[in-house]
Structure formats: structure tokens, C-alpha cells
Amino acid sequence: MPREPHARQKMYVLDTNVLIHDPNALLNFEEHDVIIPMTVLEELDSLKSGKQAVAADCRQAIRNIDKLLGDASPKDIERGVPIVRALKADPLGTLSILMSTEHSSTHSLPDNLNDNKIINTLAALQERYPSRDIILVSKDINMRLKARGFGVEAQDYHNDQLLDDIDLLPQGYREFANSFWDTIEKVETIQREGVTEHILKRDGELAKMNINEFVVDEQGFVGKIIDISDDKIVLEDLHQDDLMNEEVWGLVPRDVYQAMALNLLLDPDIHLVNLTGSAGSGKTILALAACIEMTVASKQYKRIIATRSTQGLDEDIGFLPGTEAEKMEPWLGAIVDNLEALHEDDENMTASVDYILSKVPLHFKSMNYIRGRSFQHSLIIIDESQNLTPHQIKTIVTRAGNGSKVICLGNLAQIDTPYLSALSSGLTYMTERFKGFRHGGHIHLQGVPRSLLAEYAEANL
């Protein structure tokens, strides 16, 4: 963004969690100055080694800082090194390292905490530059509260937040009262290879819809948008009886939302599927049944890679005995639970599950083992993906090689990561970014079919 004449240039001081959340955050402050306190560099240094999920992000952030500073002298770094974003672009803003540990002359916080050291440095910076807007950028809400209480302006990092309200996130379908066709003035219907397609004018509610989204009405019509242009959409007529009776590895959908999810999961032209919904809505069991069907029965894919983002997973995995798969199994118990649910009617459920685990090429992988790899002809299930940052989501999804499919499962109401919210979650970011992707689909599952108890608890607790 070009700098407006006489605009008030700001100084943004970045907290460690911002650089972990987005290692490229340094480039996202336009013409303003970016400052990194020495305390933040020390924290990045202490976190850069080891097997934690954040270690790779810390290393990336350090490399970005080093690249931007280049061979600048210490005096240049103190003054601020111009930030160059592209080879031929003019530099905008500067990057500097704040060496000073001086305190405000009026008041200061105890230096026993790193957060306090950063806030004290900001207060001193405000006294040194009274004419500049100095703003702390942090994902830590408590640190922002402390800074504001101390008289320092603070804000969250919103650059990768695409929505202002989670209700604006696409659900993957649009429901119409009574008959959908009552809202349509003109339609052209064609039959092709046993498929019925309706060509409609793209206006009204249809103008807000994206490719691979569904149309559902109270009369039983279900349609899927398979092509879209500026003025027209092509709607494939999915017969509801066929959709609801689609059996996948012994699993039959309980409602139309699960049926639409299975349609996306089984579609070979869909390479990315996001399934969101409350606890017990069937995300994992649908994904697992579809994956087993596509590897064992139809042999479209060679293997299933299952991974999960859980607080403490990467830190604790090294202390568990056994191989990588055995270490991951306690964290991926949901997969085994759902395998048992798929075979609960068998004469010997335990034998059936053991047989499936021996026959199905199902691999449990830690997030650390996925980085840097490329999976060909694989189904990649990412459970609890609401706990991933946008940068982590990108790291994992880009592992999908030729002929692979990624299935992201998550509940945006159950985020366990301290610096993430429903709006800043990588799952929200990816769903919004990929809503126009021709080979991607998203469904928000409704209801809690797990049990009457789970349904009541979801609604009342």
C-alpha cells in the first residue's frame, strides 16, 4: 500500500508469539517501522531447537530476520534497515533490533518476566519518541491487557484473519425454505451420461455461493454446484434417495449433511475436504469410512496418513515408549474408537479392528515427521486442525503430492491453543481461502448423532 502524504508513521513492536504464529509477519506492516526487542530474539533462540511444533517456525522467523538485516552494520540496525519485499520494489518501512533495556523514568514493572521486560522497553521508547505511535503487537491477550494498563498501546495480529465474524464462514451449503425452484425464474436442464444438470442464472442467493457448495430445500431437492461463471452456475441434481442410501464401508449417512460430506469425500476430483462441526457430529467416522473404502475397496489411494494437532503432543511424544506409530496411538485414539464403531455389529469387534489395522495401510504420523516430506497417492487426515495456525496448515497441506487428498477435521468451538481463536485458526483461514478452489469442498455438519447424552450436553453445557 503506498504511503499517504503526511501520514503518521507508526512503530510496531512484535512479541515472540506473533513471529511463531506467522514467521513472515515482518513483511506485513506496510510503510511502518517494525521493532524486535532483544528479549524476543532470546526467546526465539531458546525455542528454536528441540522437537516442539514451534521450533521450525522459530527457525524460519530467525532466518527471515537475518535475511532482511543482511550485512547491515550495528548502527544501521539500531536506526532501522529498510524492508525490501521484492527484488524490484522500493523498500517500505524499516526493521530494527531494540538493544536498550532502559526503563521509563516514571514507573516500571518488575523485570522477573520477559513480558514485563518488553513492556518496560516500550514505555521507555514512548518517552524517547513522544511524537510517534508505538504499538505492541501480541497474540497474548493477557500481555495486551498488562501493556494497556501500563499505558502502552497494544493490539492483536490480524493480518491472516480474513473474517470479522465466524458466522460469515461458508457452511458449504445453502438451505431454502419450501422448494428451491420457487426462487428460480428460468432454468435449462440437460441430461449427460446419466447425470442431470441445471443451468441457472447467477443472481440472488446463488450469487453468494461458491463452487462445490450444495443447495438443499425442504422438499428433498439436493444439488451441487459443479461449474460457475460470472453470470451462470451449473447445478448437478443429486437424487436424495441415492445420496442418503450411499453405504461406505458399512456406514450409512444419518442426515443430509453427512450425505453431502460423503459425496465430497468420495469425489476423486476433490483434493481438499474440510469438515467442521460440533463434537459427535460424525467428522472422524465419515472421513475414516471413506478413506478405508477408497484404499481397500476401490484402491484409488495407496495409504492413509493420520495426524493430529494436540497441545503437548510434540513435547510429550519423545517420552513415550515404542515406535513412532506406537507413540502416536494414544493421541490418535479417536481413529481407533471410530474403527470400533464401524465394526461394532461384527461377531468379534476386536478381531475385526485388528484385521483392518493389519490390512489397511493406515499410518499415524507426528506433525514433526510430516514437515519436509511429500506424500504421493495418499489420503491425509488432519484431526483437530482447529488448533493449527495458518502457517502450520500451509506447511502440512503443501505436503500433498501427486494424486493425494487432504481431509481436515475440526471443531472451531474447541480450540486448545492459547494464542488462537475461531477467527485466527488455520482451519478458518484455509476454509475462507479455498472457497473458490475448483478441487476443494467444505461442509459444516449439523446435529450431534453420537448419543442423546452428547446432544443434550452440547446444547446445554
Secondary structure, DSSP 8 states (H G I E B T S, - for coil): ----TT---EEEEE-HHHHHH-TTGGG-STTSEEEEEHHHHHHHHHHSSSS-HHHHHHHHHHHHHHHHHTT--HHHHHH-EE---SSSS---SEEEEE------SS----TTSHHHHHHHHHHHHHHH-TTSEEEEE-S-HHHHHHHHHTT-EEE---TT---S-GGGS--SEEEESS-GGGG-S-EEEEEETTEEEEEEE--GGGGG--TT-EEEETTS-EEEEEEE-SSEEEEEEE-HHHHHT--BTTB--SSHHHHHHHHHHH-TT--EEEEEESTTSSHHHHHHHHHHIIIIIS--SSEEEEEE--TTHHHHGGGS-S-HHHHHTTTTHHHHHHHHHHTTTSSSHHHHHHHHHHHS-EEE--HHHHTT--BSSEEEEEETGGGS-HHHHHHHHTTB-TT-EEEEEE-TT----TT--TTT-HHHHHHHHTTT-TTEEEEEE-S-TT-HHHHHHHHH-
